[in-house]
């Protein structure tokens, strides 16, 4: 099980780091839009949507990396004074009862949504009219990666509970 968790961790680390580089084109698009709008009084048709697309993909592909590093908001009131084994048991219970069922549904619904969008080659009904199906596929991938990272976290909790990891 450790090999599965390690593979998921490494995959999400690599994808998350690559997704973090999307900040560079995001800054470039925002800078260009500001210059065009406020210096030349000629705003672009595509600038606002492009920033939403880039940031959306950056955000969704970064979720799993954040989960892997323990960066999501959590309420530790019940567990902050517990020993590692008891914390791990709480993690096992919460991930099994809450995380896994919710995120299985999220993965299924997001992929159905993305596949439907891809089948019809969906475009955004704006004056720019960009394709949105690739963005929806990448966002569904982000949900899948977060689910896999949750499985990795659950495996780590099980290992800690069994005394295999700290």
C-alpha distance (Angstrom), angle and dihedral (degrees) to the residues before:
residue distance angle dihedral
X1 . . .
X2 3.79 . .
X3 3.81 90.5 .
X4 3.82 90.6 54.6
X5 3.81 92.5 49.6
X6 3.81 92.2 45.6
X7 3.82 91.7 49.9
X8 3.81 91.4 49.9
X9 3.81 90.9 47.1
X10 3.82 92.8 50.5
X11 3.81 92.8 45.6
X12 3.79 92.9 50.9
X13 3.79 92.3 43.7
X14 3.82 90.7 54.9
X15 3.81 95.0 44.3
X16 3.80 92.2 44.1
X17 3.80 92.4 51.2
X18 3.81 91.0 47.6
X19 3.82 90.4 48.4
X20 3.80 90.2 51.3
X21 3.80 87.8 64.6
X22 3.81 88.1 66.2
X23 3.79 85.9 80.7
X24 3.81 87.9 76.6
X25 3.82 97.4 61.1
X26 3.80 88.4 38.3
X27 3.80 91.0 58.5
X28 3.81 90.4 44.6
X29 3.82 92.7 52.6
X30 3.81 92.8 46.4
X31 3.81 91.5 47.2
X32 3.81 91.6 48.6
X33 3.80 91.5 48.2
X34 3.81 91.9 50.1
X35 3.79 92.2 49.9
X36 3.81 92.6 46.9
X37 3.80 93.3 45.7
X38 3.79 102.8 41.6
X39 3.80 104.4 25.5
X40 3.80 101.5 35.9
X41 3.83 98.8 21.7
X42 3.84 87.7 -131.4
X43 3.83 108.8 115.6
X44 3.78 116.4 -167.3
X45 3.78 123.4 -113.5
X46 3.78 91.6 -137.0
X47 3.83 106.0 39.4
X48 3.79 100.2 90.3
X49 3.81 95.0 45.6
X50 3.78 92.3 45.1
X51 3.81 91.2 54.5
X52 3.82 89.5 50.6
X53 3.80 91.8 49.9
X54 3.80 95.5 46.9
X55 3.79 94.1 44.7
X56 3.82 92.3 44.5
X57 3.79 92.2 54.7
X58 3.82 91.5 42.8
X59 3.81 90.6 51.6
X60 3.81 97.0 44.6
X61 3.81 95.2 45.9
X62 3.81 90.2 47.3
X63 3.81 95.4 55.3
X64 3.80 94.8 82.9
X65 3.80 93.4 47.9
X66 3.79 89.4 51.7
X67 3.82 91.0 49.9
X68 3.79 90.9 49.1
X69 3.79 91.4 53.3
X70 3.81 92.9 45.6
X71 3.79 91.6 -114.4
X72 3.79 100.8 136.3
X73 3.78 119.0 102.4
X74 3.78 112.9 -91.7
X75 3.76 135.6 175.1
X76 3.78 107.7 -125.5
X77 3.80 98.0 176.3
X78 3.80 91.7 109.8
X79 3.79 97.8 40.3
X80 3.81 108.3 32.7
X81 3.81 94.2 94.3
X82 3.79 96.8 39.0
X83 3.78 125.1 105.4
X84 3.82 117.8 -108.7
X85 3.81 93.7 -99.9
X86 3.82 92.6 51.9
X87 3.82 90.4 46.0
X88 3.78 88.7 51.3
X89 3.81 90.7 51.9
X90 3.81 90.0 51.6
X91 3.80 88.5 49.3
X92 3.79 92.1 50.1
X93 3.79 91.4 50.5
X94 3.80 95.7 45.6
X95 3.80 95.3 44.2
X96 3.81 92.1 46.2
X97 3.80 96.1 46.2
X98 3.81 101.5 33.1
X99 3.79 115.0 14.2
X100 3.81 102.9 42.6
X101 3.84 99.0 46.9
X102 3.81 94.2 42.9
X103 3.78 94.5 46.7
X104 3.81 94.4 44.0
X105 3.81 86.2 58.9
X106 3.81 91.4 44.6
X107 3.81 91.7 51.5
X108 3.81 92.8 48.7
X109 3.81 95.0 46.1
X110 3.81 94.3 43.5
X111 3.80 93.1 50.0
X112 3.81 91.5 47.7
X113 3.80 88.8 50.5
X114 3.83 92.7 47.1
X115 3.80 94.6 45.0
X116 3.80 91.5 48.9
X117 3.81 89.5 50.3
X118 3.81 90.3 48.9
X119 3.81 93.7 48.7
X120 3.79 91.2 56.3
X121 3.83 93.3 38.1
X122 3.79 87.4 -126.8
X123 3.77 119.2 -145.9
X124 3.79 129.6 -166.8
X125 3.82 109.2 -105.1
X126 3.79 95.4 -129.3
X127 3.79 133.1 110.9
X128 3.82 89.4 -93.3
X129 3.84 90.8 48.1
X130 3.84 98.9 -163.0
X131 3.79 124.5 179.9
X132 3.79 109.9 -99.8
X133 3.78 100.5 -178.3
X134 3.85 94.0 87.3
X135 3.80 89.6 53.0
X136 3.80 91.1 50.0
X137 3.80 90.7 50.1
X138 3.80 91.2 51.7
X139 3.79 91.0 47.8
X140 3.83 90.7 50.8
X141 3.80 87.6 50.3
X142 3.81 88.4 53.9
X143 3.81 90.6 54.0
X144 3.81 90.7 49.1
X145 3.81 91.5 49.3
X146 3.81 90.9 50.2
X147 3.80 89.7 51.5
X148 3.81 91.0 50.2
X149 3.80 90.4 48.6
X150 3.80 88.6 51.9
X151 3.81 88.4 54.4
X152 3.80 88.6 51.2
X153 3.81 89.8 50.8
X154 3.82 90.1 49.3
X155 3.83 89.7 50.9
X156 3.82 89.5 51.1
X157 3.82 90.4 50.5
X158 3.81 90.1 50.9
X159 3.81 90.9 49.1
X160 3.81 91.3 49.7
X161 3.80 91.5 48.0
X162 3.79 91.2 50.4
X163 3.81 90.0 48.9
X164 3.80 95.1 -112.1
X165 3.82 95.8 117.1
X166 3.79 136.6 22.4
